[in-house]
Amino acid sequence: MAFSLNSYPITYRAKYTKTGWNEEYIEKPHKTPQEEAALGAAEADALTASRNFYPDMPLVNYTSQYGLGCFEGLKALPQKDGGLAIFRPGENAARFYRSMEGLLMPPFPEDAFVRACVETVKRNAELGFRLQYKSEWERDSFMTADSVYIRPFTCAEGGIGVNVSREPWVIVINNPVSAYFSGGNADAVVTDRIRATPRGTGWIKANSNYVISTLAKQEALKEGFMECVFLDATDRKYVEEGSSCNIFFYLRSGELVTPELGDTILPGITRSSIIELARDRNVRVSERKIAIDEVLSDAGECFVSGTAAGATPIESLTYGGKKTVFNNGKVGDLTADIRDTLKGIQYGTLPDTKGWMTRVV
Ligand SMILES: *Cc1c(COP(=O)(O)O)cnc(C)c1O
């Protein structure tokens, strides 16, 4: 299981009050990592539950009732030299700030966000909860590599009347993860569902956006696909995103296309990093509208991008019952190059020439 909830003991919480953000680090129940690894299933489950238990959280609040909340996802990666480093936390801090503003909450300061991410990873590492780099990950381009997923999120104050959150909490947890799209096929399907509408919240990393994408992804999985792809709400013809990732098409003309940002597309940090990497290679990159018909006739390669997904190749896309296979079902050269370069920078096997990595230890 790639995303099971087995969070590390140290978490962070900041509560907003009229005087500002009151911060604390919380040490949840734990044993040593070795002792925890030796626990039976029932004991391990109980420990996991105790880590996820916050008795002073208001159960009835604007997030639990009305979905008014947002979150982030970023990773701390074990480095080849033995350290740990976080990929572009300042970008997530800036997006979190915009998301909170978009939901009319008092935004969380960007420097506090980065500090909380670094500090939780560091404090967990000091307790022994950390991952070690394994050279065997290099054999499959880090497809099976582990990382610490950092999940900052908001929780609203208690309330039942429909309202925005004026005194939110920001919580940061660390959760070790393995590969996201593990094994299986790499087939995607165009869903009929609509993820985001103009003037809606599609550009915000909002909890509520995940309702539709979770349903659509579940339907895709049930039909035997790995991923679903959304079209725009208005014309029902332009490709927008995967279920929780951005999407790229490498056309046979040599143009790399990803849908242009707007209020229905989530501005992915992996997306913008890939655009830079591709431009460094003198690939012509366009952020523009791309119709599903153009994709099906002209794309030679396709991949989705996100913190969890990295750059994950899509082998085929099914639309209206017709399956189109990219690059004869093989991972394309540009896709592989981008994926490997990104992973190399993230895990420290390639030099961090862009200053993307924030060192923790
Ligand atoms: C988080 C997310 C992405 C990917 O963003 P990254 O910053 O690359 O992780 C893409 N689409 C949606 C809808 C998302 O929620």
The ligand as an SDF file (V2000), in Angstrom:
LIG
                    3D

 15 15  0  0  0  0  0  0  0  0999 V2000
   -1.7440   18.5360   -6.0380 C   0  0  0  0  0  0  0  0  0  0  0  0
   -2.3640   18.4700   -7.3760 C   0  0  0  0  0  0  0  0  0  0  0  0
   -1.5860   18.4030   -8.5550 C   0  0  0  0  0  0  0  0  0  0  0  0
   -0.0870   18.2810   -8.5530 C   0  0  0  0  0  0  0  0  0  0  0  0
    0.5770   19.3370   -7.9450 O   0  0  0  0  0  0  0  0  0  0  0  0
    2.0900   19.1640   -7.4870 P   0  0  0  0  0  0  0  0  0  0  0  0
    2.4380   20.4690   -6.8770 O   0  0  0  0  0  0  0  0  0  0  0  0
    2.8920   18.8590   -8.6930 O   0  0  0  0  0  0  0  0  0  0  0  0
    2.1140   18.0240   -6.5240 O   0  0  0  0  0  0  0  0  0  0  0  0
   -2.2460   18.4160   -9.7660 C   0  0  0  0  0  0  0  0  0  0  0  0
   -3.5930   18.4500   -9.8520 N   0  0  0  0  0  0  0  0  0  0  0  0
   -4.3660   18.5000   -8.7370 C   0  0  0  0  0  0  0  0  0  0  0  0
   -5.8380   18.5560   -8.8910 C   0  0  0  0  0  0  0  0  0  0  0  0
   -3.7740   18.5080   -7.4770 C   0  0  0  0  0  0  0  0  0  0  0  0
   -4.5530   18.5520   -6.3920 O   0  0  0  0  0  0  0  0  0  0  0  0
  1  2  1  0
  2  3  1  0
  2 14  2  0
  3  4  1  0
  3 10  2  0
  4  5  1  0
  5  6  1  0
  6  7  2  0
  6  8  1  0
  6  9  1  0
 10 11  1  0
 11 12  2  0
 12 13  1  0
 12 14  1  0
 14 15  1  0
M  END
$$$$
